[in-house]
Amino acid sequence: MWAVPVVVAVILHEISHGAVAYALGDPTARDAGRLTLNPIPHIDPFGTLLLPGLLLFAGSPFVFGYARPVPVSFARLRSPKRDMILVAAAGPLTNLILATVSSVLLHIVGPDAGLLTNVLFASVLINVVLAVFNLVPIPPLDGGRVVTGLLPLPAARLYARLEPFGMLLVILLLASRRLDDMIGPVVDALLHALL
């Protein structure tokens, strides 16, 4: 019930980064064969399969995962600073669109459609959490890349230096439940609006 929405959410999130980069002049993802709906090139064994499963098993209030990041060469973008923001924002925006479509379909099929109802509900939840989580302003998350693109160049270079430590910081925030405090109200508001 949860596996299909998780895989669809993380794969389309990554494809959208590559597709927007390609539209803005960077063919790196296309050349690497990553602009495909075939899930195999996108699956990261830990991020796509094991992590969401562990979070579900542990009863985590948030379930998320990730696919293999789509390669983007920001230097090949036509306007690297501006386009970095657009490429980064494409993933969370895709998740919000998927959550909205799933919500509309959920309201159409109603609460008594069995497995379909459960899958659509899971899709709304997963896509909202992925969108909000990825907008946390810590590089290498998409929100961190958006902030980097918005900052003046000297500050952007300094902020980008956080990237090697970003996932460690995210893990510490998760372990301390501080991340729940940060994104929980936004997730709740979006779920209230969609459900």
Contacts in CASP RR format, 6 or more apart in sequence:
PFRMAT RR
TARGET T0000
AUTHOR 0000-0000-0000
METHOD contacts of the structure
MODEL  1
MWAVPVVVAVILHEISHGAVAYALGDPTARDAGRLTLNPIPHIDPFGTLL
LPGLLLFAGSPFVFGYARPVPVSFARLRSPKRDMILVAAAGPLTNLILAT
VSSVLLHIVGPDAGLLTNVLFASVLINVVLAVFNLVPIPPLDGGRVVTGL
LPLPAARLYARLEPFGMLLVILLLASRRLDDMIGPVVDALLHALL
1 115 0 8 1.000
1 118 0 8 1.000
1 119 0 8 1.000
1 122 0 8 1.000
2 52 0 8 1.000
2 53 0 8 1.000
2 56 0 8 1.000
2 63 0 8 1.000
2 122 0 8 1.000
2 126 0 8 1.000
3 52 0 8 1.000
4 119 0 8 1.000
5 102 0 8 1.000
5 119 0 8 1.000
5 122 0 8 1.000
5 123 0 8 1.000
5 126 0 8 1.000
5 127 0 8 1.000
6 48 0 8 1.000
6 52 0 8 1.000
6 63 0 8 1.000
6 65 0 8 1.000
6 126 0 8 1.000
7 39 0 8 1.000
7 43 0 8 1.000
7 48 0 8 1.000
8 98 0 8 1.000
8 123 0 8 1.000
9 95 0 8 1.000
9 98 0 8 1.000
9 123 0 8 1.000
9 126 0 8 1.000
9 127 0 8 1.000
9 130 0 8 1.000
10 42 0 8 1.000
10 47 0 8 1.000
10 48 0 8 1.000
10 65 0 8 1.000
10 66 0 8 1.000
10 67 0 8 1.000
10 130 0 8 1.000
11 37 0 8 1.000
11 39 0 8 1.000
11 42 0 8 1.000
11 43 0 8 1.000
11 48 0 8 1.000
11 67 0 8 1.000
12 94 0 8 1.000
12 95 0 8 1.000
12 98 0 8 1.000
13 66 0 8 1.000
13 67 0 8 1.000
13 91 0 8 1.000
13 92 0 8 1.000
13 94 0 8 1.000
13 95 0 8 1.000
13 130 0 8 1.000
13 134 0 8 1.000
14 34 0 8 1.000
14 42 0 8 1.000
14 66 0 8 1.000
14 67 0 8 1.000
14 68 0 8 1.000
14 69 0 8 1.000
14 70 0 8 1.000
14 91 0 8 1.000
15 34 0 8 1.000
15 35 0 8 1.000
15 36 0 8 1.000
15 37 0 8 1.000
15 42 0 8 1.000
15 70 0 8 1.000
15 94 0 8 1.000
16 90 0 8 1.000
16 91 0 8 1.000
16 93 0 8 1.000
16 94 0 8 1.000
17 29 0 8 1.000
17 69 0 8 1.000
17 70 0 8 1.000
17 72 0 8 1.000
17 87 0 8 1.000
17 88 0 8 1.000
17 90 0 8 1.000
17 91 0 8 1.000
18 26 0 8 1.000
18 28 0 8 1.000
18 29 0 8 1.000
18 30 0 8 1.000
18 34 0 8 1.000
18 35 0 8 1.000
18 70 0 8 1.000
18 72 0 8 1.000
18 87 0 8 1.000
18 90 0 8 1.000
19 29 0 8 1.000
19 35 0 8 1.000
19 90 0 8 1.000
20 86 0 8 1.000
20 87 0 8 1.000
20 90 0 8 1.000
21 28 0 8 1.000
21 29 0 8 1.000
21 70 0 8 1.000
21 72 0 8 1.000
21 73 0 8 1.000
21 77 0 8 1.000
21 83 0 8 1.000
21 87 0 8 1.000
22 29 0 8 1.000
22 30 0 8 1.000
22 35 0 8 1.000
24 77 0 8 1.000
24 78 0 8 1.000
24 79 0 8 1.000
24 83 0 8 1.000
24 86 0 8 1.000
24 87 0 8 1.000
25 76 0 8 1.000
25 77 0 8 1.000
25 78 0 8 1.000
26 72 0 8 1.000
26 73 0 8 1.000
26 74 0 8 1.000
26 76 0 8 1.000
26 77 0 8 1.000
27 76 0 8 1.000
28 71 0 8 1.000
28 72 0 8 1.000
28 73 0 8 1.000
28 76 0 8 1.000
29 35 0 8 1.000
29 70 0 8 1.000
29 71 0 8 1.000
29 72 0 8 1.000
32 70 0 8 1.000
32 71 0 8 1.000
33 41 0 8 1.000
34 41 0 8 1.000
34 42 0 8 1.000
34 70 0 8 1.000
34 71 0 8 1.000
36 42 0 8 1.000
41 68 0 8 1.000
42 48 0 8 1.000
42 67 0 8 1.000
42 68 0 8 1.000
42 70 0 8 1.000
43 49 0 8 1.000
43 67 0 8 1.000
43 68 0 8 1.000
44 66 0 8 1.000
44 67 0 8 1.000
44 68 0 8 1.000
47 65 0 8 1.000
47 66 0 8 1.000
47 67 0 8 1.000
48 65 0 8 1.000
48 66 0 8 1.000
48 67 0 8 1.000
48 68 0 8 1.000
51 64 0 8 1.000
51 65 0 8 1.000
51 66 0 8 1.000
52 63 0 8 1.000
52 64 0 8 1.000
52 65 0 8 1.000
53 63 0 8 1.000
55 62 0 8 1.000
55 63 0 8 1.000
55 64 0 8 1.000
56 63 0 8 1.000
61 180 0 8 1.000
62 129 0 8 1.000
62 133 0 8 1.000
62 179 0 8 1.000
62 180 0 8 1.000
62 183 0 8 1.000
62 184 0 8 1.000
62 187 0 8 1.000
63 125 0 8 1.000
63 126 0 8 1.000
63 129 0 8 1.000
64 126 0 8 1.000
64 129 0 8 1.000
64 130 0 8 1.000
64 133 0 8 1.000
65 130 0 8 1.000
69 140 0 8 1.000
72 87 0 8 1.000
74 80 0 8 1.000
74 83 0 8 1.000
74 84 0 8 1.000
74 87 0 8 1.000
77 83 0 8 1.000
77 84 0 8 1.000
77 87 0 8 1.000
81 149 0 8 1.000
81 153 0 8 1.000
81 156 0 8 1.000
82 149 0 8 1.000
84 145 0 8 1.000
84 148 0 8 1.000
84 149 0 8 1.000
85 145 0 8 1.000
85 146 0 8 1.000
85 149 0 8 1.000
85 150 0 8 1.000
87 145 0 8 1.000
88 142 0 8 1.000
88 143 0 8 1.000
88 144 0 8 1.000
88 145 0 8 1.000
88 146 0 8 1.000
89 142 0 8 1.000
89 146 0 8 1.000
91 131 0 8 1.000
91 134 0 8 1.000
91 142 0 8 1.000
92 130 0 8 1.000
92 131 0 8 1.000
92 132 0 8 1.000
92 134 0 8 1.000
92 135 0 8 1.000
92 142 0 8 1.000
92 143 0 8 1.000
93 131 0 8 1.000
95 127 0 8 1.000
95 128 0 8 1.000
95 130 0 8 1.000
95 131 0 8 1.000
95 134 0 8 1.000
96 127 0 8 1.000
96 128 0 8 1.000
96 131 0 8 1.000
96 190 0 8 1.000
98 123 0 8 1.000
98 127 0 8 1.000
99 123 0 8 1.000
99 124 0 8 1.000
99 127 0 8 1.000
99 128 0 8 1.000
99 131 0 8 1.000
99 190 0 8 1.000
99 194 0 8 1.000
100 194 0 8 1.000
102 120 0 8 1.000
102 123 0 8 1.000
102 124 0 8 1.000
102 127 0 8 1.000
103 120 0 8 1.000
103 124 0 8 1.000
103 194 0 8 1.000
103 195 0 8 1.000
105 120 0 8 1.000
106 117 0 8 1.000
106 120 0 8 1.000
106 121 0 8 1.000
106 124 0 8 1.000
106 195 0 8 1.000
109 116 0 8 1.000
109 117 0 8 1.000
109 120 0 8 1.000
110 117 0 8 1.000
111 117 0 8 1.000
121 195 0 8 1.000
124 191 0 8 1.000
124 194 0 8 1.000
124 195 0 8 1.000
125 191 0 8 1.000
128 187 0 8 1.000
128 190 0 8 1.000
128 191 0 8 1.000
128 194 0 8 1.000
129 183 0 8 1.000
129 187 0 8 1.000
131 190 0 8 1.000
132 183 0 8 1.000
132 184 0 8 1.000
132 186 0 8 1.000
132 187 0 8 1.000
132 190 0 8 1.000
133 141 0 8 1.000
133 179 0 8 1.000
133 183 0 8 1.000
134 141 0 8 1.000
134 142 0 8 1.000
134 143 0 8 1.000
135 141 0 8 1.000
135 142 0 8 1.000
135 143 0 8 1.000
135 146 0 8 1.000
136 143 0 8 1.000
136 144 0 8 1.000
136 170 0 8 1.000
136 179 0 8 1.000
136 182 0 8 1.000
136 183 0 8 1.000
137 143 0 8 1.000
137 144 0 8 1.000
137 146 0 8 1.000
137 147 0 8 1.000
138 144 0 8 1.000
138 162 0 8 1.000
138 166 0 8 1.000
138 169 0 8 1.000
138 170 0 8 1.000
139 145 0 8 1.000
139 147 0 8 1.000
139 148 0 8 1.000
139 159 0 8 1.000
139 160 0 8 1.000
139 162 0 8 1.000
139 163 0 8 1.000
139 166 0 8 1.000
140 163 0 8 1.000
140 166 0 8 1.000
140 167 0 8 1.000
141 166 0 8 1.000
141 170 0 8 1.000
144 159 0 8 1.000
147 159 0 8 1.000
148 156 0 8 1.000
148 159 0 8 1.000
148 160 0 8 1.000
149 156 0 8 1.000
151 159 0 8 1.000
162 169 0 8 1.000
170 179 0 8 1.000
173 179 0 8 1.000
173 182 0 8 1.000
END
